[in-house]
Amino acid sequence: MMSSEVAPVPGPIRAEEGGAVDLSIIIVNYNTADDLRNCLKSILPGKTHLGLEILVVDNASQDASVDMLRHEFPEIPVLSNDQNLGFPAANNQAIRLARGRHILLLNRTPS
């Protein structure tokens, strides 16, 4: 069973309601809070010139990934699954919500 829990989407991470979103960046996470933090810190400085949205899907991580996201990146929506649905299904969840003209599926680790 997956949760449909999504954080609010204020500010420049998503274009204003009704505004154009050039790029939706989708990141699937599973138990890699530190890698995810570094990934987001590398993306956020580049958001200034685009209508950008970032969506993170957490696949039932047992580490502190979701807490880290909610505390350090409260502006980024988090879809928090109750079980690990796998990389393709988690991407599809976020794609259904994405509003970008272009979608980037970003695998934040080389594994």
C-alpha positions in Angstrom: 0.0 0.0 0.0 1.4 3.4 -0.9 0.8 6.6 0.9 -0.4 9.6 -1.0 1.3 12.0 1.4 2.7 14.9 -0.5 4.3 18.0 1.1 3.1 21.5 0.2 4.8 23.1 -2.9 5.6 26.7 -2.2 8.2 29.1 -3.7 10.6 28.8 -6.6 10.9 25.0 -6.5 7.7 24.8 -8.4 6.5 27.5 -10.8 3.6 29.5 -9.4 0.2 27.9 -9.7 -0.8 28.0 -13.3 2.8 29.1 -14.3 4.9 27.3 -16.8 7.2 24.6 -15.5 10.1 24.0 -17.9 11.6 21.0 -16.1 10.3 18.4 -13.6 13.2 16.6 -11.9 12.1 13.3 -10.3 14.3 11.6 -7.8 13.5 8.1 -6.3 15.1 7.4 -2.9 15.6 4.3 -0.8 17.7 4.5 2.3 20.3 7.1 1.0 19.6 10.2 3.0 23.2 11.6 2.7 23.4 11.0 -1.1 19.9 12.6 -1.5 20.9 15.6 0.5 24.0 16.1 -1.6 22.0 15.6 -4.8 19.5 18.2 -3.8 22.2 20.7 -2.7 23.8 20.4 -6.2 20.5 21.0 -8.0 19.0 23.9 -6.1 21.5 26.6 -7.1 20.6 26.0 -10.8 16.9 26.6 -10.3 17.1 30.4 -10.8 16.8 30.4 -14.6 14.1 27.8 -15.1 10.5 27.1 -14.1 11.6 24.1 -12.1 9.9 21.6 -9.9 11.5 18.8 -8.0 9.6 15.7 -6.9 11.1 13.1 -4.6 9.6 9.6 -4.1 10.7 7.7 -1.1 10.4 4.0 -1.4 9.8 3.1 2.3 13.3 4.1 3.5 14.2 2.8 7.0 16.8 5.6 7.5 16.0 9.2 8.2 15.5 10.2 4.5 11.9 11.4 4.8 12.6 13.3 8.1 15.7 14.9 6.5 13.7 16.0 3.5 10.9 17.5 5.6 13.3 19.4 7.8 16.1 20.5 5.4 14.0 20.8 2.2 10.5 21.6 3.3 9.7 23.2 -0.1 10.3 20.0 -2.0 7.3 17.6 -2.3 7.8 14.1 -1.0 5.8 11.1 -2.0 6.3 8.7 0.8 5.5 5.1 0.0 4.6 2.5 2.7 6.6 -0.2 0.7 9.4 -0.3 -1.8 7.6 -0.2 -5.2 10.8 -0.3 -7.1 12.5 2.4 -9.3 10.2 2.3 -12.3 6.9 2.3 -10.4 8.1 5.1 -8.1 9.1 7.2 -11.2 5.7 6.6 -12.7 4.1 7.9 -9.5 5.9 11.2 -9.8 5.5 11.5 -13.6 1.7 11.5 -13.1 2.1 14.6 -10.8 4.8 16.3 -12.8 3.9 19.5 -14.6 7.1 20.1 -16.6 7.3 20.4 -20.4 10.4 18.2 -19.9 10.9 15.4 -17.3 14.3 14.4 -16.0 14.5 11.0 -14.1 17.5 11.6 -11.9 19.2 8.6 -10.3 21.1 10.2 -7.5 23.5 7.3 -7.1 25.5 5.3 -9.6 24.2 2.0 -8.3 
